[in-house]
Each structure stands twice: as C-alpha cells, then as structure tokens.
Amino acid sequence: MDVVERITVVLADDNLIVREGVRALLSLDKELEVVGVAGDYDELVDACARLRPQVVVTDIRMPPNFQDEGIEGAKEVRRRQPGTGIVILSQYDSPEYAVELLAEGQAGYAYLLKDRIADSGRLSRAIKDVASGGSMLDPEIVQALVNPARREGELTDEQEELLHEIAEGRPVKAIALSRDVPPEAVNAAIEQLFLDLAKGASSGQEEALRRLRMLHEAITQREEQGETLSRLLPGGLAEKLRTDSGAAERTERMVVTVLMSDVRGYSGIAEQSDPAVLAGQLNAHRREMNAAILAENGTVMQYVGDAVMAVFGAPDPYPDHAVRAVRAALAMHARQRALDAEWAAQGLSPFGLGIGLSTGEVAAALLGSAERLEYTLVGDTVNLSQRLQDMARPAGTTVAGQSTLDAVAAEGGADAGWDWEPLGARPIKGRAASVVAYKLAGAPETVSLTSDLEVLP
C-alpha cells in the first residue's frame, strides 16, 4: 500500500497563545501538518488561497469585528475551494453556530469546544473526518441544546427521552424501531413535543424550540442522504448495538470474504495534484466505492488514504458473501472507470484500482469506549486480502485466493461466467506457506453505467 499523505492544515485564531497551543497539539499527530496560520479574516482567506490546505481549523470570533469572522472566512474558503474541510473551535457552549453550520446538510464540517479538543484526540479525529467529507458535533453542544428546554418546559418522561434521542442524532426510523411503532407515530410525537414546548413560551423556550427545529431538520436531511451526526460506525453496526446489548463485549468467529482495494500510483498522483482538487477526487472515489459495496450488502470497514477495506458476511452473516464480494469488485472497477472518464474531460488524473479478495475465518469484535467504537476483524484472512491486493496489477485487476474461488463455487457462483486466470503458488511475505492466487480476467459487465450507476443483481 502507498504511504499515506499527511493532511495539510491552516490554523486561524487571533490569540497567539491559543494558536500556538493548538499547533503544538497537532504536531503530536504525524498524519497532520500545519502549513500556515492566520490571525484574522483576511489572513485566513489569503493563506488558504496560497497554501490550499485540505482542512481549516478556525476560531469563531476574530478581527476586525470579533463577531463571526472565523465562520464567514471558512465559508469563503469553502466557496473557493469546495474540497476543503472545516473545523470550527469555540469557547462557548451555545449551539447556535453549530446548528446553523450543519443545518445546510453539507459534509466536511465539525464544531468543537476549545477546552475539550485534547480529549481522546478529538481535534485530530475531527480533522481526519472532515478531510474525507465527514462531520462531527461536540457532545457538550448537544447537551447545551437540551438543557434550556429541560429547565423551562414541563415534559413527560417519555418526551424527555424523545428529546434526548433527537438531540443525540438518532434517526426517526431507529427511534420507531426501538419503540415498536411506525415512523409516522414518531414524527407525530416530535411535532407534539415542539407544540408543548411552545405553549406559554417565554423567550427562553422560544429559543430552545428554534434550536430543536433546526437540529431536527439537519438530522432529517442527513438521514435522507444516508448520514448521521455521529458517522462513527460502519453500516449495520449501530442497529446491532441497539438490538443486542452484549454485542460490544462479545468476540464472534465468522467466515467472511474480505475485500481490499488500493489506487495504483497514488503517491505520484498526489505529488502532481492540487491538494484541494485531490480531496474532491478522493471524496468522489469513496462515494462510488461505498455505493458498490453497499449494493452487495457489504460493510465498509475503513478508509486509509486511498485504500478501502470492506467485509462481506459481517456483522450479520449470510451464505453468498464470496459471490457478493466478486460482484462488488467488478462494480468498483466499473464505477471507477466512469469516474475516470469524467475526470479526463477535466484534465484530472485517473484512479486505477487493484483489488484483493480473501475468504476464511476471522474474529470480529466491537472495540472502543462509550465515546467511540470501532468494528475490527482479526485473522490471517484480513492480512491475506492485503497481500492479494498487492498482486493485483496492472490497474483494473482483481486477484483472489483459492479459498474465495472454492466459496464462489459452493455458493452457486460457478455459472456466473467469470474467467479466473491461475497465477500459480505465490510466496507471501511473513507466511511460511505459499498462496495459490487467481486473477479475474474477461469478466462480463455486471454494472449498468446509467446516470446513477445502479448495480444490477
């Protein structure tokens, strides 16, 4: 796999001590690089025009008027360089700025409190999230949103619980499932909650109602786009935690198919590309790879730079995981070819993929804390998929091990028309035994390259 490029950051704060403190904090993370600083609106916009960072980290209030110059400067940067991620730092726990920022439904924004940025590497994590199009909202902001209504409104216990669920970002469908009621009933309960809060409203209650409405609109919009405020867990895992209280503590043995993909020559592409433009390409690439994987019921485990790791058959097992993984690999290549055609018209470098597939037993576990959980696969199958991906050359190639071909045959996929070219026994670094590998060649198209690139069954 190619070496991951460091994420470039411009840091903006009019307070020199705060600015240098944040710079020192970020220097502890070797994946980040502060390439410039700014003390006011003009310096922020000028620095980003010159340095074109992947992420801007900025205070809210800066010269000349000490109002919202940081946010306005960040928006101007985002307008000029759409791929730039934005992290807003604030010393105030009022949620107004955060809700306004996220209510637009745009990815690539985070809002954190200054006195919490060192907790569990929160700032570094936020920078990495927004660099790849994610978003983050400080938990204390959510709590500040809820508290005014709790103090001033008389709510039932059920309404208090619903209020917390809305503020925490739980989708309407998830709330409905946990209560065993239709989503329409939850929507009606939310509207009634808003009406009850509005009754006899003082100015404080009206403000709380306005904030809740804005947050609910932001959550609803991201739910429709397949996003939530947390964006912490791969698909299917949030529901697994809600329905299985012991899942976080349990390690499961599972037979799965692991997919690893990598962009060939990415370091050379990065060397010759504008970082902000390259960030936009990466976002588009990940969006299409994610769609291809999800269409085959796969789970995207993680993105590491230009690499994608996915698993088929977990967290919920199903019998045809190997066949689905092969179909997903074909769809990923087809979607990337379509993207490359678009990029060629813009004079951008293409992303040629190498994909490796490995089938076998793994140990699957949810690891982490109350603040963040990560779904992890452990075992030789994971390592082998990485090695097979290294063999997948030239670009556009998929390589699988014997275990995957055996599983495809057992799952009834032998008649799919896939042509596997034997590569023979190949030595694998760090393994005593060689691995028999096959290259997928002459495979029929399984993807209809329509405007929305729907994957056909």
N, C-alpha and C positions, 0 to 999 in steps of 0.2 A: 504494500500500500504506500502511496506517496506521502511525504511528510506534510503534516497539516500546517497551513499558513497561519501565522499569528493574526488575530483580529486587531485592526488598527482603530484607535480611539482618539477623538478630540474631546478635551475636558474643559468645561466652561463654568467658572464661579468667580465672582468679584472679590471674594475673601481669599487672600493669598494663603493663609494658614490652612483653611479648609481645602483649597485646591491642591496644595502640596501634600496634605494628608491623604486625600483620595488618590493622588498619583502614586504615593508610596504604597498604599494598599493594593493598587492594581499591579504594581511592579512585582508583587509576590506570585502572580499567576503568569507562568511562562507562555500561556496561549494568548496573552493580551499585550498590546504595545501602545502606549500613549505617544502619539506622534505630534501633538500640538495642544496648546492651552489658549484660553480666551478669558477676558475679564468683563466683557460687555457684549451687547447685541451685535455691533458692527464687527468686533474682533471674531466673534463666533462665526458669523456668516462668511467673513473673509478667509478665516482659517480653513473652513470646510471647502471653500471654493478652490483653495490652493492645494490642500492635502487630500481631499476626497476620502475621508475616513469611512470605515464600514459602520461605525457606531459613534453617536454623540452622547456624552454624559453631561447634563447641564442643570444648574440651579434654576429656580423659577424667577426670582426677583434679582435683577441686575441693573446697572446703569443703562440708559440715563435716567429713567423714571422710577426704577425699583417697583415695577408692577408685575408684568408677566413677560418681560423681555426674553427670558430663557425659553419659554414655551413658544413664543412667536418666532424667535430665532431658529428654534428646532424645526418648526413648521416650514419656514422659508428654506431651510436646508433640504428638508424632505421634498419640497416642491421642485427644487432644482435638481436634486439627486434622489430619485424615488427609492432606490435600494437601501438608503441609509437607515439604520436602526436608531431609535431614540430612547434614552433612559433619563427620566426626569427625577431629580433629587429635591426633596423639600424638608424643611424643618417643621412644617405644620401638618397636623393630622386631619385637617379639614379635607373631605373627599371631593370638593367641588372641582378642582383642577383635574383630578384623576378621572372622574366620571365624564367630564367634558372631553378629555383626551381620548378615552376609549369608546365613547358613545358613537363615534364615527364608524366603528367597526373595522378599522384598519389594523392590520398586523404590524408588528415591528415596533410597538410602544411598550414601555414599562414605567411604573411610577413607584418610587421607594422613598422611605423616610431616612434622612441622613443619619440619625442616631442608631439605625438598625442595619446599615449597609454591610457591616463586617460580620453579622450573624450568619453562621453556616455558609460563608462565601456568597451571600445573597446578591451583592453587586456584580461579582464575576459571573454568576449564573444568569443574572438578568441581561448582561451584555451579550453573552453567548446566545441566549434565547432570542433577543431582538435581532441579532446579526443574521439569524436564519428565518426571520419572519414571525417569531413567537411574540408573546406578550406576558407581562407579569404585573400584578397589583399587590402592593404591600398588605399583608393580613391586618395590620393595625388600621389601615384606611377602611377596610371592610367593617371593622369593629366600630370605628368612629361614625360610620354611616348608620349603624344600627342603634347606637346608644341614645341619640336625641329622641327618637320615636319611642324607645322603651321608657324613657323618663317622663315623657309628656303625654303619651297615649295610653289609654286603658284597653289592653288587648287580652283576649283569652289565651290560655296556654297553647292551644292549637295555632292561634295566629302568631304568637311569639315564635313558635317553632318554624312556621312558614316564613316569617320574616328573616330568621337566621338562614334558612335554606336559600332564599332569594339572594341575600347579601353574599353568601358563600359561593354563588355561581352555579348552583345545581340546576340543570335543565328541567323544564316543565315535565318532560316525559319521564325523567328519573324520579322526580317527586311523586308523580302519579303512580309509578310502579311500586314505590316503597309504601304508598298508602292504599294500593289496590283499588284505585279509582281511575276513571277516564281522564286524559289530559284536559278535556273541556271543563271538568269539575275543578281542577287545579287552577285553570285560568280564571274561572268564576270566583274562586276563593281569593285569588290575588287581587282581583278587582274590588271585591268586598272589603279586603284589608285596606286598600287605598281609600275607599269611601269612609270606612270607620276612622281612619287616621285624620281624614279631612273634616269630620264632624266637629263643630265648635273649635276649629283650628285657631290657635294663636299663631303669631308669626313664626315661632319655632317649629310648630307642627307643619305649617305650610312648606317650610324649607326642607324638612325631613321627607315630606311627600314628594316634593320636586326631585330630590336626590334619588329616592327609591324608584320613581318612574324612569329616570334617566338610566339608572343601573339596570333595571329590568329590560329596558329597550336594548341596551348594549348586550346583555346576556342572550336575549331572544335572537338578536341579529347574528351573534356568533354561533348560536346553536343551529340556526338555519344554514350557516356556512360550514358546519361540522367542527366548530371550535368552541372552547370554553375559556373562562378566565385563567384557569389553572394550567391547562395544557401540559400536565406533568406526566401522564401515564399513557402508554400505548393503547390502541383501540381495544375495547372489551374488558380491560382490567378494572376500570372504575366500577363497572357493574358487577364484576366478580367480587370485589371488596364489599359492595353493598349487600349482596345476597349470600356471601359466605364469610362469616365473621372470623373464621380461623385461617383464611387464605394467606394473610400476611405473615403468619408464623409457620406455615407448612411448606416443606420442600417436596415436589412431586417428580416422580420418574415418568418420563413420557418419551414416545417415539415420534419424532418430528422430522421435517425437512427444513434445513437452514439455508437461506439464500444470502450471498454476499455479492455486492456489486461495487465497482470502482471505475472512476473516469480515467481512461488511459491518457498519460501525458499531462495530468492536471497541473503539475508544478510549472511546466513550460507555458501552459495557457495563462496561469496566474501571473507569471513574470511579465508577460506581454500585454496584460489586460488592465483596464481601469478598475480599481477595486470595487467601486460602487456599481459599475456595469456588471462585473463578475458576480457580485452578490445577487443582482437581479437574475442572472442566468442560473445560479445555484438554486434560488427560490423556485424558478420555473421547473428546473430539473427535478427537484424534490417533490414538487406538486404532482408532476406526471408519474414519477416512480411510486409515490404513495397511492395514487389512483389505481395503477396497475396491480399493486399488491393487495389493496383492499378489495378490488373487484373479484379476487380469487380467495377471499376470506383469510388473507394473511394478516400478520401483525407486524407493523414496523417497530423494530426494537430500538434502533438508534440511528442517527446520522452522525458521522465523524468526518468533518470536512466534506469531501466529495464522495465519500463511501456511504453505502446504505446496507444495513443488516436487517433481515426480516426472517420470520419463522412461520411455517405452515403446520397446523396441528396443535397450536398452543395460543393462548392459555386454555382454550376449550378444545379437546381432541376431536378429530374427525378422520374418517378412514382414507380419503383420497388426497392426503396432503402432498404427496410427491407429484402427482399429476397436476395439481393446482400450482405447485411451485414452478414446474416446467412452463405451464401456460403463462404464469406471471412473468417469467424471464423473457418469453417471446414478446409479451405485451410491452415490457420495459424497453426492449430494443426498438420495437416499432414506434412507441411514443417518443423515444429519444431521436429517432430518425426524423420524425415530423418536426420536432423542435429544432433540430439542426438545419432543416430546410428553411424554417422561419428565420433563424439566426444568420444563415448565409446571405439572405437578402439585406440584412442589416450590417454585414461585414464583420460578424462575430465568429469566434472560434467554435467549432463543433465539439460535442462531448461524445467520444466513442466509449462504449461500455465493455467491461469484462465482467462476467457473472459466473460464480461458482455455486454448485448445489451439492449438499451432503445430507444423507438420511441416516438416522440412527438414534440411539437413546441419549437423552440429556437429563440433567437435574434442573428443574425450573423452580424459581423462588422469587418472592417479592421481598426486596431488601430495602432498608432505609429507616425513616423515622416518621413521626407524625407530620413533619414539615414536608417531606418528600420521599416518595417510594420509587424504586426502580425495579423493573422486571428483568431478571437475569437468567441466562441459560449457561450451564456449566457442563463441560464434557468434550471428548475428542471430536464429536460431530461438529461442534462450533469451530474448533481450530482447523479441521479438515476443510470446511467450506471456504475458509480464508485461503488455504493453500491451493485449492482447486481454482479459486478466482484468480490467483497469480498466474495459473497456467492458461487462462482464457485470453489468448492472443491469437490474431490481431483484434483490434476493437470490433465489437459486434458479435463476439464469440461467447457461448455458454459452455462450460465444462462441468460434468457431473461424475460422481464416483459410481462404482459398481452397485453399491447399496441403493442408490437412487434409482438406477435402471431396474433393479430387482423389484423395488417397491412400485414403480410405474407399471411393470408387468403384472404384479399381484393385484393392483388396483384397477386393472382392465384398461390401462392406457396404451397397451402394445399396439392397438389398431389405430392409433391417432395419426399415423403417417409420419412420425418423427424419425429421422435418419441419424443414428448415432455412429460417429466415426471413432474406432478404437485408437487410443493414444498409447496403449500398452501400459506396462507397470512403470510407474514413475517414483523415484525416490522423493521422500518428503523430509525436509529439514526438521530435526528433532524427533523423528519417529524411526523406530527400528525397522519396521516393515514398509515395503513399497506399497503404492496405491494404484489400482487399475482405474484409469480415467478414460472418459469418452467425451468427444466434442459433438455438440448438436449441430448438424450440418444439413442444409437443404430442407429445413422445416417449413411446412406450409404456413402461410399467414393465418393467425388466429385473431387478428385485431382489425376492425374496420376503422380506417382513418377518416372518420367523419369529423365535423367541426368540433364535437365534444369528445371524440376519441373514446367512444363506448367500447368496453371489452365484451366480446361476444362469448357465450358459453360454448 
